[in-house]
Amino acid sequence: MITRFKTIRLALGALLAAFFLAGAVQAADVKDGRAMVTPAKDDRYSIDGFTFGKAELFGYISDLKDTKKITGLVLKNGKKASDEQKRVIGSVGKGLQIEAFFLDGKQLVPIVAE
């Protein structure tokens, strides 16, 4: 009986630790209310340790808008990003009614979606 109680307690402790670490990782790529996205190969995007295509990115950013109350989206390494990646970030921002930028050095450059 005591062994079963200890096992359950350890399992719950491990579960709580996993939730805490997952929350810490997710918060890492949100700064000043803006989600920080890194361009990846093949017109993909990385955020919070995940790599997404444009449709998945839209869904993930939509979730961050609801849960983390983000107000903007920033494409890091803007000089290395393709024009298509910049266009997609602008489109996601417009679709979710949040600001969209790319980072040029230390300056935020607005992306205006067509």
N, C-alpha and C positions, 0 to 999 in steps of 0.2 A: 504494500500500500504506500509506504513512504517512498519507495523507488519510483513508483508511477507518478506521485506528486512532484518529485524532483525532475523527472523527465518532462512533464507538462510545463513546469516552471521554466526549465531551460529552453524548451521550444518556444514558449511565449516571449522570453527574453530575446532570443535570436530573431524572432519575427519583428519585435519592436525595434531592434537594432537595424534590421534591414529596411524598415519603413523610414527610420530616421536618416539613414545614409542615402536612400533614394531621394528623399526630400532635399537633402543637402546638395546632391548632384544636380537635381533639376533647377535649383535656384542659382547655380553657378553661372549660367549663361543668360541671366537677366540682370541688366545694369541700368539704373536710373529709369526703371519702368519700360525699358526696351529690350526685346529679345535679340541676342547677339548670334548671328548665323555666320558660319564659315563656308565659303565655296569649296566644293569637293569636285572630284573628277566626274566627267560625263554629265555635266549639268545637274549635279546633285548637290545637296546642302547638308552640313553637319551642325547639330546643336545638341547640347546635353549628352554627348557621347553617342548619339544616334545619327545615321545618315539616311536622308530622305530624298525621294523624287519630289517634283513640284506639287502633286496632289496630296501626298502624305504630309509635306511641309505645311500646306494650307490647313489641313486638319489639326496638326500639332500646334501651330501658332494660334488657331482658333481656340483650342483648349487652353493655352497659356493666357489668352485674352480673358477667358472666363474665370480661370482659377487664380492666376497671378496678377490679373488686372493690368496687363501690359498696355501701353499706349503707342508703342512704336516697334519698328523692326529695323535692325542694322545689319548690313552685309559687310562683314569684316574683310580685310585684304581686298578692298574695292579695286585696286589697280590690277590685281591678278584675276579678278572675276571676269567671266565672259559677259558680253553685252546681253546674251540670253539670260544669264543668271541675274543680272541687274533688272532686266525687264520683268522676270518672274517675281522678284522681291517687290517691285513696284506694284505688280498686279495683285499679289497677296495682300499688301498693305491697303490698296484701294478696295479690294473685295471685303476686307474686314474692317474698313473704315478706321485704320490706324496709320500713323506716319511711317514712311519708308525712307531709309537712307542707305548710302554706302560710305564706308570709312576710307577717306583718302588721307593717309598719314594719320594725323590726329584730328582732322576736320570731318564733320558730318556733312555730306553732300546729299540734298534731297533727291529722291527719285520720283519723277512725275510719270505716273502710268497713263498710257493713252487709252 
